[in-house]
Amino acid sequence: MIGGYTRWLRNFDALLAVRCEGRKLIYVASLRNGFVPQVRDRVFTRLNAHESDRCPFAIYPNRKRDAGARV
């Protein structure tokens, strides 16, 4: 399941994968590879429509690389 993304230029750098434990979302990994520019644009448009200021993750690692994550 996708729980968020990290920004990069005009769309996203990585999608943030999560897993469910009951009603909690647990961060699993950042997915960066395999997205051609056209796909990045289409996915970003859909993700951006659901953006929230509240972090939905119950557990999110405090890593500098993912510090700019959006959900």
VENDALIN-V278392 format. One record per backbone hydrogen bond with DSSP energy under -1.0 kcal/mol. NH is the residue of the N-H (numbers start at 1). CO is the residue of the C=O. If there is no record, write none. Layout:
nh: {NH/NH}
co: {CO/CO}
//
This chain:
nh: {3/5/6/8/11/13/15/16/17/18/19/21/24/26/27/28/29/31/40/41/42/43/44/45/46/47/48/50/51/58/63/67/69/70}
co: {16/70/14/11/8/6/31/4/29/1/26/24/21/19/59/17/17/15/36/37/38/39/40/41/42/43/44/47/48/25/61/64/66/5}
//
